[in-house]
Amino acid sequence: MNDEELTDLRRSRNHHPQAHHHRGCMILILFLILLIGGGWLIWRHLNPTSHFSNLKTISNSTSKIKQSSGTFNVLVIGSDERKNQTDGHTDSMMLVHANLKTHQYHVLSIPRDSRIYMPGLGYTKLTSVQTVYQTKYGAKKGIFKAVQTISSYLNVPINYYLETNYMGFRSMVDAVNGINMDVPFNVTLTHPWYAEDQNKVITKGQHKLNGKMVTEIVHERDSVPGTDFGRQQLQETALVAIINKITDPVNAFKIPALANSMSKFLVATNMSKTDMISIGLAVKDNFDATKQVHYLQLQGKNEVLYDDILENYNDEIVLQQSQLKKIIDQNFSN
């Protein structure tokens, strides 16, 4: 190797490390820009206020209620659907108005025996609406039609629906390792899911409960004060305990995993995983269901009336329409 070649080699050795250093810095800067930009886009997509804006409704409601960004209405349905069944009767129903900006949530329990009109079919009880439509249209379209009918009945726009059943509810409670439930009164299990729980008494007060026992308690109606209204109170108490458990800072990291496992908990929903994660982001800090969740109950009169669907007379609850309208106007209109 001559002197000229040796000089070129030395220059090359002195030059390349610096070139590689500059190239590495540029790649790192580019990566950081992409990471920050991508993170910002993800946050913008999941940010509760922007995520829940300009939402579609799945309702036939003629309501003129205008929904502001960061708010939505969801119908939560608990059915008595058993394993391997494709339809079921509505065992419980709650309409939830969520305001993720003010962190206030209004939950309206609707009695399962409420008298309701099904267009083209006649009057029946709310509990029958779901199974009638699912028998007629199939599971997916049937639940959609049921939500539309209930939206029209309540005269409020509905954006989402969540349907769970016994196994889904039990799995949800077990997924957070049980809940601490403040049972409001003594509960005797007269119609339990499991024979070994027949006539078991759960006393008033605090109990650490697993999924099996929670589902037994919230299913009971005959032994509790006010039958359906008493059961609604049990369901609301259980819901408070579940929400507080999920939003506990210790469990906050579980929210994405729970969203990914929603098929274990839900029979049907139009809510996406990103919807659920966005809600989780909204409630993960300093959430207290006892202060931020407000429960509302409808009043009505028990009457024996003719059911056009069942073609017989049975006990139904005729709701006070003036009270219903007042509750909707005050709590579901932003």
C-alpha beads as a LAMMPS data file, in Angstrom:
LAMMPS data file: protein, C-alpha beads

334 atoms
333 bonds

1 atom types
1 bond types

-500.0 500.0 xlo xhi
-500.0 500.0 ylo yhi
-500.0 500.0 zlo zhi

Masses

1 110.0

Atoms # bond

1 1 1 0.000 0.000 0.000
2 1 1 1.537 3.357 -1.042
3 1 1 1.485 6.608 0.965
4 1 1 -1.501 8.019 -0.953
5 1 1 -3.631 4.942 -0.302
6 1 1 -2.659 4.955 3.379
7 1 1 -3.678 8.596 3.720
8 1 1 -7.083 7.891 2.115
9 1 1 -7.634 4.974 4.506
10 1 1 -6.861 7.161 7.546
11 1 1 -9.243 9.847 6.275
12 1 1 -11.933 7.217 5.770
13 1 1 -11.520 5.894 9.327
14 1 1 -11.695 9.394 10.779
15 1 1 -14.753 10.332 8.706
16 1 1 -17.089 7.324 8.984
17 1 1 -17.687 7.274 12.760
18 1 1 -18.901 10.849 12.657
19 1 1 -21.102 10.106 9.647
20 1 1 -22.587 7.107 11.435
21 1 1 -23.108 9.246 14.553
22 1 1 -25.000 11.907 12.588
23 1 1 -27.036 9.263 10.786
24 1 1 -27.865 7.601 14.118
25 1 1 -28.985 10.927 15.587
26 1 1 -31.212 11.612 12.603
27 1 1 -32.804 8.161 12.878
28 1 1 -33.345 8.661 16.630
29 1 1 -34.893 12.109 16.104
30 1 1 -37.131 10.738 13.356
31 1 1 -38.166 7.862 15.610
32 1 1 -39.005 10.254 18.474
33 1 1 -41.050 12.452 16.127
34 1 1 -43.003 9.432 14.920
35 1 1 -43.425 8.145 18.484
36 1 1 -44.635 11.477 19.848
37 1 1 -46.825 12.115 16.825
38 1 1 -48.271 8.606 16.936
39 1 1 -48.822 8.871 20.681
40 1 1 -50.603 12.181 20.207
41 1 1 -52.869 10.677 17.536
42 1 1 -53.637 7.696 19.772
43 1 1 -54.396 9.967 22.725
44 1 1 -56.575 12.178 20.538
45 1 1 -58.471 9.076 19.425
46 1 1 -58.883 7.749 22.981
47 1 1 -59.350 11.080 24.765
48 1 1 -62.854 10.718 26.249
49 1 1 -64.107 14.177 25.250
50 1 1 -63.095 13.918 21.598
51 1 1 -63.696 10.180 21.316
52 1 1 -67.347 10.470 22.334
53 1 1 -68.480 13.210 19.984
54 1 1 -70.863 13.249 17.016
55 1 1 -72.079 9.805 18.015
56 1 1 -74.604 7.836 16.021
57 1 1 -77.824 6.687 17.639
58 1 1 -79.527 3.326 17.275
59 1 1 -82.969 4.550 18.080
60 1 1 -86.346 5.503 16.679
61 1 1 -86.725 8.205 19.295
62 1 1 -88.278 11.507 18.240
63 1 1 -86.472 13.198 21.118
64 1 1 -84.906 16.590 20.368
65 1 1 -82.187 16.031 22.947
66 1 1 -78.819 17.173 21.578
67 1 1 -75.807 15.335 22.906
68 1 1 -72.660 17.285 23.642
69 1 1 -69.163 15.877 23.193
70 1 1 -67.977 13.628 25.977
71 1 1 -71.467 12.315 26.714
72 1 1 -73.377 9.235 25.648
73 1 1 -76.345 7.031 26.577
74 1 1 -76.018 3.273 26.921
75 1 1 -78.693 0.660 27.555
76 1 1 -77.465 -2.130 29.837
77 1 1 -79.462 -5.338 29.508
78 1 1 -79.252 -8.382 31.751
79 1 1 -80.961 -11.381 30.162
80 1 1 -81.904 -14.767 31.561
81 1 1 -80.313 -16.387 28.526
82 1 1 -78.758 -19.741 29.375
83 1 1 -75.683 -21.389 27.910
84 1 1 -76.067 -22.309 24.219
85 1 1 -79.278 -20.258 23.912
86 1 1 -79.581 -17.556 21.260
87 1 1 -82.325 -15.498 22.887
88 1 1 -83.633 -14.704 26.344
89 1 1 -86.025 -12.602 28.360
90 1 1 -84.878 -9.294 29.788
91 1 1 -84.230 -9.856 33.475
92 1 1 -83.010 -6.335 34.229
93 1 1 -82.494 -3.105 32.341
94 1 1 -80.684 0.138 33.072
95 1 1 -80.314 3.286 31.001
96 1 1 -77.022 5.057 31.723
97 1 1 -76.184 8.655 30.854
98 1 1 -72.434 9.251 31.069
99 1 1 -70.883 12.702 31.133
100 1 1 -67.132 12.154 30.922
101 1 1 -66.414 15.877 31.241
102 1 1 -68.161 16.379 34.585
103 1 1 -67.578 12.770 35.666
104 1 1 -71.230 12.338 36.585
105 1 1 -73.270 9.275 35.667
106 1 1 -77.038 8.836 35.907
107 1 1 -78.487 5.334 35.978
108 1 1 -82.204 4.770 35.448
109 1 1 -83.545 1.333 36.388
110 1 1 -86.517 0.219 34.321
111 1 1 -88.820 -2.434 35.857
112 1 1 -88.892 -5.646 33.826
113 1 1 -92.698 -5.830 34.090
114 1 1 -93.247 -2.317 32.698
115 1 1 -96.107 -2.221 30.195
116 1 1 -94.789 -1.325 26.753
117 1 1 -96.227 -1.083 23.258
118 1 1 -94.535 -2.957 20.419
119 1 1 -95.436 -1.382 17.041
120 1 1 -97.598 -3.702 14.980
121 1 1 -97.737 -6.312 17.751
122 1 1 -99.510 -4.699 20.673
123 1 1 -98.949 -4.310 24.414
124 1 1 -96.758 -6.582 26.498
125 1 1 -94.236 -6.471 29.330
126 1 1 -90.763 -5.093 28.810
127 1 1 -89.246 -8.472 29.672
128 1 1 -90.811 -9.981 26.530
129 1 1 -89.606 -7.418 23.976
130 1 1 -86.140 -8.883 23.534
131 1 1 -87.203 -12.504 23.071
132 1 1 -90.040 -11.577 20.671
133 1 1 -87.719 -9.660 18.360
134 1 1 -84.896 -12.197 18.598
135 1 1 -87.277 -15.036 17.766
136 1 1 -88.552 -13.056 14.791
137 1 1 -85.318 -11.511 13.467
138 1 1 -82.469 -13.501 15.021
139 1 1 -80.170 -12.671 17.930
140 1 1 -78.215 -9.736 16.441
141 1 1 -81.000 -7.885 14.648
142 1 1 -83.433 -8.773 17.421
143 1 1 -81.476 -7.005 20.153
144 1 1 -81.038 -3.993 17.866
145 1 1 -84.816 -3.824 17.332
146 1 1 -85.405 -4.173 21.071
147 1 1 -83.104 -1.217 21.780
148 1 1 -84.929 0.877 19.178
149 1 1 -88.308 0.085 20.757
150 1 1 -87.092 0.957 24.258
151 1 1 -85.494 4.165 22.975
152 1 1 -88.836 5.181 21.487
153 1 1 -90.656 4.189 24.672
154 1 1 -88.372 6.318 26.862
155 1 1 -88.082 9.032 24.189
156 1 1 -84.339 9.328 24.590
157 1 1 -81.520 8.719 22.065
158 1 1 -79.407 5.620 22.756
159 1 1 -75.847 5.317 21.420
160 1 1 -74.703 1.988 22.811
161 1 1 -76.085 -1.212 24.224
162 1 1 -74.462 -3.847 26.421
163 1 1 -76.118 -7.198 27.000
164 1 1 -74.852 -9.678 29.551
165 1 1 -76.256 -12.855 31.071
166 1 1 -75.629 -14.979 34.133
167 1 1 -72.279 -16.391 33.013
168 1 1 -71.069 -13.047 31.659
169 1 1 -71.877 -11.195 34.865
170 1 1 -70.278 -13.906 36.974
171 1 1 -67.128 -13.839 34.827
172 1 1 -66.913 -10.050 35.153
173 1 1 -66.960 -10.190 38.958
174 1 1 -64.444 -13.035 39.054
175 1 1 -62.151 -11.154 36.639
176 1 1 -61.600 -8.511 39.341
177 1 1 -61.260 -11.183 42.067
178 1 1 -64.662 -10.565 43.634
179 1 1 -66.237 -7.471 45.146
180 1 1 -67.093 -5.982 48.512
181 1 1 -70.861 -5.533 48.408
182 1 1 -72.899 -3.627 50.978
183 1 1 -76.099 -5.701 50.904
184 1 1 -78.935 -3.267 51.842
185 1 1 -81.267 -5.863 53.444
186 1 1 -81.495 -9.573 54.187
187 1 1 -81.789 -11.647 51.020
188 1 1 -83.179 -15.199 50.965
189 1 1 -82.405 -17.076 47.756
190 1 1 -85.781 -18.483 46.684
191 1 1 -84.957 -19.053 43.002
192 1 1 -81.174 -19.570 42.859
193 1 1 -79.242 -20.652 39.804
194 1 1 -77.714 -23.506 41.832
195 1 1 -79.687 -25.977 43.951
196 1 1 -77.151 -25.864 46.802
197 1 1 -77.991 -22.185 47.346
198 1 1 -81.738 -22.764 47.849
199 1 1 -83.020 -20.775 50.867
200 1 1 -79.535 -19.510 51.720
201 1 1 -79.724 -16.166 53.559
202 1 1 -77.324 -13.307 52.894
203 1 1 -77.609 -10.911 55.793
204 1 1 -77.679 -7.138 55.579
205 1 1 -74.214 -5.575 55.601
206 1 1 -70.770 -5.825 54.007
207 1 1 -69.804 -9.069 52.293
208 1 1 -66.795 -10.177 50.265
209 1 1 -68.458 -12.038 47.379
210 1 1 -67.351 -14.029 44.356
211 1 1 -69.074 -13.988 40.970
212 1 1 -71.339 -16.950 41.720
213 1 1 -72.835 -15.430 44.852
214 1 1 -73.193 -11.923 43.374
215 1 1 -75.239 -13.318 40.495
216 1 1 -77.398 -15.282 42.932
217 1 1 -78.120 -12.134 44.953
218 1 1 -78.951 -9.779 42.059
219 1 1 -81.265 -12.413 40.561
220 1 1 -83.469 -12.595 43.680
221 1 1 -86.777 -10.740 43.729
222 1 1 -89.460 -12.638 45.684
223 1 1 -87.852 -12.314 49.126
224 1 1 -86.754 -8.679 48.909
225 1 1 -88.722 -5.483 49.672
226 1 1 -90.652 -4.259 46.643
227 1 1 -89.828 -7.364 44.548
228 1 1 -88.596 -5.848 41.239
229 1 1 -87.719 -2.536 42.878
230 1 1 -85.787 -4.366 45.595
231 1 1 -83.909 -6.354 42.981
232 1 1 -83.034 -3.119 41.186
233 1 1 -81.531 -1.851 44.431
234 1 1 -79.431 -5.010 44.735
235 1 1 -78.258 -4.658 41.141
236 1 1 -77.325 -1.024 41.670
237 1 1 -75.383 -1.879 44.831
238 1 1 -73.486 -4.614 43.004
239 1 1 -72.752 -2.263 40.101
240 1 1 -71.286 0.347 42.465
241 1 1 -69.018 -2.301 43.978
242 1 1 -67.883 -3.541 40.546
243 1 1 -67.130 -0.034 39.251
244 1 1 -65.213 0.898 42.396
245 1 1 -63.195 -2.323 42.139
246 1 1 -62.333 -1.846 38.457
247 1 1 -61.405 1.826 38.918
248 1 1 -59.250 1.176 41.957
249 1 1 -55.716 2.388 41.032
250 1 1 -54.434 -1.127 41.772
251 1 1 -56.676 -2.512 39.014
252 1 1 -56.387 0.359 36.512
253 1 1 -53.831 -1.576 34.430
254 1 1 -56.428 -4.323 33.951
255 1 1 -58.800 -2.100 31.944
256 1 1 -57.285 -2.887 28.497
257 1 1 -57.216 -6.604 29.359
258 1 1 -60.839 -6.475 30.472
259 1 1 -61.771 -4.683 27.246
260 1 1 -59.997 -7.378 25.226
261 1 1 -61.919 -10.032 27.160
262 1 1 -65.319 -8.410 26.699
263 1 1 -66.588 -11.405 24.726
264 1 1 -66.430 -13.377 27.996
265 1 1 -68.661 -10.864 29.758
266 1 1 -71.027 -9.687 27.048
267 1 1 -73.563 -11.514 24.926
268 1 1 -73.920 -8.566 22.554
269 1 1 -72.743 -4.959 22.233
270 1 1 -72.004 -2.305 19.636
271 1 1 -69.307 -0.797 21.870
272 1 1 -65.744 -1.261 20.621
273 1 1 -62.608 -2.034 22.615
274 1 1 -61.364 1.522 22.092
275 1 1 -64.695 2.842 23.427
276 1 1 -64.179 0.834 26.604
277 1 1 -60.546 1.846 27.000
278 1 1 -61.516 5.510 26.528
279 1 1 -64.123 5.158 29.275
280 1 1 -61.483 3.533 31.451
281 1 1 -59.187 6.523 30.932
282 1 1 -62.018 8.829 31.997
283 1 1 -62.748 7.058 35.277
284 1 1 -59.335 5.755 36.327
285 1 1 -58.445 8.633 38.685
286 1 1 -60.179 9.425 41.981
287 1 1 -63.436 7.744 40.972
288 1 1 -66.042 7.242 43.679
289 1 1 -69.225 5.558 42.463
290 1 1 -71.088 6.492 45.653
291 1 1 -70.669 10.190 44.776
292 1 1 -70.527 10.225 40.993
293 1 1 -73.142 7.605 40.086
294 1 1 -76.730 8.732 40.676
295 1 1 -79.471 6.102 40.681
296 1 1 -83.011 6.824 39.610
297 1 1 -86.084 4.624 39.959
298 1 1 -89.364 4.869 38.115
299 1 1 -92.685 4.768 39.882
300 1 1 -95.712 2.971 38.585
301 1 1 -98.933 1.186 39.420
302 1 1 -99.360 -2.575 39.425
303 1 1 -102.328 -3.623 37.325
304 1 1 -103.657 -6.861 35.852
305 1 1 -103.891 -6.160 32.119
306 1 1 -104.237 -8.066 28.875
307 1 1 -100.960 -8.948 27.185
308 1 1 -101.279 -9.043 23.385
309 1 1 -98.083 -11.076 22.992
310 1 1 -98.744 -13.676 25.681
311 1 1 -102.505 -13.573 24.964
312 1 1 -103.507 -13.578 28.619
313 1 1 -103.986 -11.288 31.587
314 1 1 -100.983 -10.780 33.870
315 1 1 -99.426 -8.391 36.365
316 1 1 -97.851 -5.366 34.703
317 1 1 -96.468 -2.045 35.896
318 1 1 -97.963 1.063 34.313
319 1 1 -95.311 3.748 34.688
320 1 1 -96.105 7.358 35.513
321 1 1 -95.406 9.102 32.222
322 1 1 -95.092 12.546 33.802
323 1 1 -92.387 11.274 36.169
324 1 1 -90.618 9.465 33.339
325 1 1 -90.541 12.624 31.211
326 1 1 -89.265 14.694 34.129
327 1 1 -86.429 12.240 34.838
328 1 1 -85.385 12.149 31.185
329 1 1 -85.493 15.943 30.848
330 1 1 -83.491 16.547 34.018
331 1 1 -80.895 13.787 33.780
332 1 1 -80.497 12.746 30.141
333 1 1 -80.420 16.070 28.324
334 1 1 -76.923 17.329 29.192

Bonds

1 1 1 2
2 1 2 3
3 1 3 4
4 1 4 5
5 1 5 6
6 1 6 7
7 1 7 8
8 1 8 9
9 1 9 10
10 1 10 11
11 1 11 12
12 1 12 13
13 1 13 14
14 1 14 15
15 1 15 16
16 1 16 17
17 1 17 18
18 1 18 19
19 1 19 20
20 1 20 21
21 1 21 22
22 1 22 23
23 1 23 24
24 1 24 25
25 1 25 26
26 1 26 27
27 1 27 28
28 1 28 29
29 1 29 30
30 1 30 31
31 1 31 32
32 1 32 33
33 1 33 34
34 1 34 35
35 1 35 36
36 1 36 37
37 1 37 38
38 1 38 39
39 1 39 40
40 1 40 41
41 1 41 42
42 1 42 43
43 1 43 44
44 1 44 45
45 1 45 46
46 1 46 47
47 1 47 48
48 1 48 49
49 1 49 50
50 1 50 51
51 1 51 52
52 1 52 53
53 1 53 54
54 1 54 55
55 1 55 56
56 1 56 57
57 1 57 58
58 1 58 59
59 1 59 60
60 1 60 61
61 1 61 62
62 1 62 63
63 1 63 64
64 1 64 65
65 1 65 66
66 1 66 67
67 1 67 68
68 1 68 69
69 1 69 70
70 1 70 71
71 1 71 72
72 1 72 73
73 1 73 74
74 1 74 75
75 1 75 76
76 1 76 77
77 1 77 78
78 1 78 79
79 1 79 80
80 1 80 81
81 1 81 82
82 1 82 83
83 1 83 84
84 1 84 85
85 1 85 86
86 1 86 87
87 1 87 88
88 1 88 89
89 1 89 90
90 1 90 91
91 1 91 92
92 1 92 93
93 1 93 94
94 1 94 95
95 1 95 96
96 1 96 97
97 1 97 98
98 1 98 99
99 1 99 100
100 1 100 101
101 1 101 102
102 1 102 103
103 1 103 104
104 1 104 105
105 1 105 106
106 1 106 107
107 1 107 108
108 1 108 109
109 1 109 110
110 1 110 111
111 1 111 112
112 1 112 113
113 1 113 114
114 1 114 115
115 1 115 116
116 1 116 117
117 1 117 118
118 1 118 119
119 1 119 120
120 1 120 121
121 1 121 122
122 1 122 123
123 1 123 124
124 1 124 125
125 1 125 126
126 1 126 127
127 1 127 128
128 1 128 129
129 1 129 130
130 1 130 131
131 1 131 132
132 1 132 133
133 1 133 134
134 1 134 135
135 1 135 136
136 1 136 137
137 1 137 138
138 1 138 139
139 1 139 140
140 1 140 141
141 1 141 142
142 1 142 143
143 1 143 144
144 1 144 145
145 1 145 146
146 1 146 147
147 1 147 148
148 1 148 149
149 1 149 150
150 1 150 151
151 1 151 152
152 1 152 153
153 1 153 154
154 1 154 155
155 1 155 156
156 1 156 157
157 1 157 158
158 1 158 159
159 1 159 160
160 1 160 161
161 1 161 162
162 1 162 163
163 1 163 164
164 1 164 165
165 1 165 166
166 1 166 167
167 1 167 168
168 1 168 169
169 1 169 170
170 1 170 171
171 1 171 172
172 1 172 173
173 1 173 174
174 1 174 175
175 1 175 176
176 1 176 177
177 1 177 178
178 1 178 179
179 1 179 180
180 1 180 181
181 1 181 182
182 1 182 183
183 1 183 184
184 1 184 185
185 1 185 186
186 1 186 187
187 1 187 188
188 1 188 189
189 1 189 190
190 1 190 191
191 1 191 192
192 1 192 193
193 1 193 194
194 1 194 195
195 1 195 196
196 1 196 197
197 1 197 198
198 1 198 199
199 1 199 200
200 1 200 201
201 1 201 202
202 1 202 203
203 1 203 204
204 1 204 205
205 1 205 206
206 1 206 207
207 1 207 208
208 1 208 209
209 1 209 210
210 1 210 211
211 1 211 212
212 1 212 213
213 1 213 214
214 1 214 215
215 1 215 216
216 1 216 217
217 1 217 218
218 1 218 219
219 1 219 220
220 1 220 221
221 1 221 222
222 1 222 223
223 1 223 224
224 1 224 225
225 1 225 226
226 1 226 227
227 1 227 228
228 1 228 229
229 1 229 230
230 1 230 231
231 1 231 232
232 1 232 233
233 1 233 234
234 1 234 235
235 1 235 236
236 1 236 237
237 1 237 238
238 1 238 239
239 1 239 240
240 1 240 241
241 1 241 242
242 1 242 243
243 1 243 244
244 1 244 245
245 1 245 246
246 1 246 247
247 1 247 248
248 1 248 249
249 1 249 250
250 1 250 251
251 1 251 252
252 1 252 253
253 1 253 254
254 1 254 255
255 1 255 256
256 1 256 257
257 1 257 258
258 1 258 259
259 1 259 260
260 1 260 261
261 1 261 262
262 1 262 263
263 1 263 264
264 1 264 265
265 1 265 266
266 1 266 267
267 1 267 268
268 1 268 269
269 1 269 270
270 1 270 271
271 1 271 272
272 1 272 273
273 1 273 274
274 1 274 275
275 1 275 276
276 1 276 277
277 1 277 278
278 1 278 279
279 1 279 280
280 1 280 281
281 1 281 282
282 1 282 283
283 1 283 284
284 1 284 285
285 1 285 286
286 1 286 287
287 1 287 288
288 1 288 289
289 1 289 290
290 1 290 291
291 1 291 292
292 1 292 293
293 1 293 294
294 1 294 295
295 1 295 296
296 1 296 297
297 1 297 298
298 1 298 299
299 1 299 300
300 1 300 301
301 1 301 302
302 1 302 303
303 1 303 304
304 1 304 305
305 1 305 306
306 1 306 307
307 1 307 308
308 1 308 309
309 1 309 310
310 1 310 311
311 1 311 312
312 1 312 313
313 1 313 314
314 1 314 315
315 1 315 316
316 1 316 317
317 1 317 318
318 1 318 319
319 1 319 320
320 1 320 321
321 1 321 322
322 1 322 323
323 1 323 324
324 1 324 325
325 1 325 326
326 1 326 327
327 1 327 328
328 1 328 329
329 1 329 330
330 1 330 331
331 1 331 332
332 1 332 333
333 1 333 334
